[in-house]
Amino acid sequence: MRNDVARITSVADVDSNRAQLGKEYIENYYNEKTGKKNYLKVKTYGDYREMLLDKDLDAVIISTPDHWHAQPAMEASAAGKDIYVQKPFSLTIEEGRAFSDLVQKNKTIVQVGTQQRSSPQFRIAAELVRNGRIGKLHTVRIGLPGDPSGPDAPEMPIPKNLNYDMWLGSTPEAYYTEIGVHPQNDFSRPGWLRLEQFGAGMITGWGQHHIDSAHWGMDMDLSGPIAVEAIAEFPRSGLWNVHGDFLVKAWYEKDIMMYISGGYTNGIRYEGSEGWIFVSRGDYSATASDPVSKEKSSKALDASDPAILSSVIQENEIHLYKSEEQHKNWLDCIKSREQPISPAEVAHRACSACLVSHIAMKLPEKLLWSPKEERFLNSDEANQMLSRTQRGPWGYKNSKIITK
């Protein structure tokens, strides 16, 4: 909305109360910005597929729960719309591969909400590492919290304003309880984030941010780990069931090891033969529900030697994609038809690393992974977790919009 090149004209939500609040928020914003009463009338939809029929609609923003990312994005691409989709890129690796392949085939401009790429400290850190300022990179440590267990939650009547069957989408039927969906009276952290039916927990929820940034510095944007091993604690009671404390070990080509754990400071630490660089969001928060408070935040950029950070990247060295702001970069690319800073395939690879790590949390063995084939080389059980059964009529495999 802050960019004059765009106008937000419609809202789709399976919760009619939230759709109405979105409509009022957008209309009030434009009224105040223009000084004109009734500057525009925002349309609301209970079914996003009806919204996609609007020929005047150029692009969509998808900010749904994780299990509803890929299907509407793929349908938007099939309808000729460009897409901004929140991370994680997909619910499963199979779904992510289908998503990335389709949007590349359709030449859709896709920007994923891994907005750390538009924060200068993450680009600076990646450039310094890629240009050898800490010598040969050998270790990456990512600090990432787990989630707590939750209370038991009884079945509740489905609110009249919520299309709960569509909210569940392609996932199995489950009884409604408010802390398993989203709050009805505010916009605080929704409970679905802590249910494996709808996502994988923090390993994808925040993990895609940090792993995506780490891949940038590792020069692994289009690859992934070649082996992974993990341990994790999972709740033994209560409604919420995503992982708590955990440790992931991931082996990459070029003899690089990645460790991910809540035991590290939230952020990314690159360790090389001649020093280290640490990067984090610092005191920046994307939302009020970010898992690290500003009071506990670390320096946005730090190094073993301050001279590393003041080192100038020369003209003949590696310069990474520079973006001032994630949404603006997307809008610019819609006009230019160039690739944005966080395109589909790069996002799929980062999400895959998260999902491979999540699968490893479930199995007590070192899993060998092929980034090229996107399959495990030593575990049929792990390969069965690369996809999920999709409950019809929902799911991208059942979509008539995609398959027509």
Backbone hydrogen bonds, N-H to C=O, Kabsch-Sander energy under -0.5 kcal/mol:
donor,donor_aa,acceptor,acceptor_aa,energy
4,D,2,R,-0.6
6,A,3,N,-1.9
9,T,7,R,-0.6
11,V,43,K,-2.5
13,D,45,Y,-2.3
16,S,14,V,-0.7
16,S,161,N,-2.8
19,A,15,D,-2.1
20,Q,16,S,-2.1
21,L,17,N,-2.2
22,G,18,R,-2.5
23,K,19,A,-2.3
24,E,20,Q,-2.4
25,Y,21,L,-2.4
26,I,22,G,-2.4
27,E,23,K,-2.5
28,N,24,E,-2.5
29,Y,25,Y,-2.0
30,Y,26,I,-2.2
31,N,27,E,-2.3
32,E,28,N,-2.3
33,K,29,Y,-2.4
34,T,30,Y,-2.4
35,G,31,N,-1.8
36,K,31,N,-0.6
39,Y,36,K,-0.9
42,V,40,L,-0.6
43,K,9,T,-2.2
45,Y,11,V,-2.3
50,E,47,D,-1.5
51,M,47,D,-1.0
52,L,48,Y,-1.8
53,L,50,E,-1.1
54,D,51,M,-1.8
55,K,53,L,-0.6
57,L,54,D,-1.4
58,D,56,D,-0.5
60,V,82,D,-2.4
62,I,84,Y,-3.1
63,S,61,I,-0.7
67,H,198,F,-0.7
68,W,65,P,-2.2
69,H,66,D,-1.6
73,A,69,H,-1.4
74,M,70,A,-2.8
75,E,71,Q,-2.5
76,A,72,P,-2.2
77,S,73,A,-2.3
78,A,74,M,-2.2
79,A,75,E,-1.4
80,G,77,S,-1.6
81,K,76,A,-2.9
82,D,58,D,-2.2
83,I,109,I,-2.4
84,Y,60,V,-2.4
85,V,111,Q,-2.2
86,Q,62,I,-2.3
94,E,386,L,-2.5
96,G,92,T,-2.1
97,R,93,I,-2.4
98,A,94,E,-2.0
99,F,95,E,-2.3
100,S,96,G,-2.8
101,D,97,R,-2.4
102,L,98,A,-2.1
103,V,99,F,-2.1
104,Q,100,S,-1.9
105,K,101,D,-2.1
106,N,102,L,-2.3
107,K,103,V,-0.5
107,K,104,Q,-0.5
108,T,103,V,-2.3
110,V,108,T,-0.9
111,Q,83,I,-2.5
111,Q,109,I,-0.5
112,V,342,S,-2.0
113,G,85,V,-2.2
114,T,112,V,-2.0
115,Q,113,G,-1.2
117,R,114,T,-1.7
118,S,115,Q,-1.5
119,S,116,Q,-1.6
122,F,119,S,-1.1
123,R,119,S,-1.3
124,I,120,P,-2.8
125,A,121,Q,-2.4
126,A,122,F,-2.0
127,E,123,R,-2.7
128,L,124,I,-2.5
129,V,125,A,-2.2
130,R,126,A,-2.9
131,N,127,E,-1.8
132,G,129,V,-1.9
133,R,128,L,-2.6
135,G,132,G,-1.6
137,L,135,G,-0.5
138,H,271,E,-2.6
139,T,271,E,-1.9
140,V,257,M,-2.7
141,R,269,R,-2.5
142,I,259,Y,-3.2
143,G,141,R,-0.5
143,G,265,T,-0.5
143,G,267,G,-2.3
144,L,142,I,-0.6
144,L,261,S,-1.6
147,D,243,H,-1.9
156,M,176,Y,-3.2
162,L,159,P,-1.8
163,N,14,V,-2.3
164,Y,162,L,-1.5
167,W,163,N,-2.0
168,L,164,Y,-2.5
169,G,165,D,-1.5
171,T,168,L,-1.8
180,G,177,T,-2.0
181,V,178,E,-1.7
192,W,181,V,-1.7
193,L,190,P,-1.0
194,R,191,G,-2.2
195,L,192,W,-1.9
198,F,195,L,-1.8
199,G,195,L,-0.8
203,I,200,A,-0.5
204,T,201,G,-1.4
205,G,201,G,-3.0
206,W,202,M,-1.9
207,G,202,M,-2.4
208,Q,204,T,-1.1
209,H,206,W,-0.5
210,H,206,W,-1.6
211,I,207,G,-3.1
212,D,208,Q,-1.9
213,S,209,H,-2.1
214,A,210,H,-2.7
215,H,211,I,-2.9
216,W,212,D,-1.6
217,G,213,S,-1.7
218,M,214,A,-2.2
219,D,215,H,-0.9
219,D,216,W,-0.7
220,M,215,H,-2.7
223,S,220,M,-1.9
226,I,251,W,-3.5
227,A,251,W,-1.2
228,V,367,L,-2.4
229,E,249,K,-2.6
230,A,360,A,-0.5
231,I,247,L,-2.1
233,E,245,D,-2.6
239,L,151,P,-2.3
241,N,194,R,-1.9
242,V,194,R,-1.1
244,G,233,E,-3.4
247,L,231,I,-2.4
248,V,260,I,-2.5
249,K,229,E,-3.3
250,A,258,M,-2.9
251,W,227,A,-2.5
252,Y,256,I,-2.7
256,I,252,Y,-0.9
256,I,253,E,-0.6
257,M,138,H,-2.4
258,M,250,A,-2.8
259,Y,140,V,-2.9
260,I,248,V,-2.1
261,S,142,I,-2.4
262,G,246,F,-0.8
264,Y,261,S,-1.1
267,G,143,G,-1.1
268,I,279,V,-2.8
269,R,141,R,-2.7
270,Y,268,I,-0.6
270,Y,277,I,-3.1
271,E,139,T,-3.1
271,E,269,R,-0.5
272,G,275,G,-3.1
273,S,136,K,-1.1
274,E,134,I,-2.7
275,G,134,I,-0.5
275,G,272,G,-1.0
277,I,270,Y,-2.2
278,F,302,D,-2.8
279,V,268,I,-2.7
280,S,300,A,-2.0
284,Y,281,R,-1.6
290,D,287,T,-1.5
293,S,291,P,-0.5
296,K,293,S,-0.9
297,S,294,K,-1.2
302,D,278,F,-2.6
304,S,276,W,-2.2
308,I,305,D,-2.1
309,L,305,D,-0.6
310,S,306,P,-1.0
311,S,308,I,-1.0
314,Q,312,V,-0.6
317,E,314,Q,-1.8
323,S,321,Y,-0.5
329,N,325,E,-2.6
330,W,326,Q,-1.7
331,L,327,H,-2.4
332,D,328,K,-2.7
333,C,329,N,-2.0
334,I,330,W,-1.9
335,K,331,L,-1.4
336,S,332,D,-2.3
337,R,333,C,-2.9
347,A,343,P,-2.2
348,H,344,A,-2.8
349,R,345,E,-2.0
350,A,346,V,-1.8
351,C,347,A,-2.7
352,S,348,H,-2.6
353,A,349,R,-1.7
354,C,350,A,-1.5
355,L,351,C,-2.6
356,V,352,S,-3.0
357,S,353,A,-1.7
358,H,354,C,-2.1
359,I,355,L,-2.3
360,A,356,V,-2.1
361,M,357,S,-1.4
362,K,358,H,-0.6
362,K,359,I,-1.4
363,L,359,I,-0.7
363,L,360,A,-0.7
365,E,363,L,-1.8
367,L,228,V,-2.9
367,L,365,E,-0.6
369,W,226,I,-1.8
369,W,367,L,-0.5
370,S,375,R,-2.4
374,E,370,S,-2.5
375,R,370,S,-0.9
377,L,368,L,-2.8
378,N,368,L,-0.6
383,N,379,S,-1.7
384,Q,380,D,-1.6
385,M,382,A,-1.4
386,L,383,N,-1.5
387,S,384,Q,-0.6
391,R,170,S,-3.1
391,R,389,T,-0.6
392,G,390,Q,-0.6
394,W,391,R,-1.0
398,N,395,G,-1.4
399,S,396,Y,-0.8
403,T,399,S,-1.7
404,K,400,K,-1.3
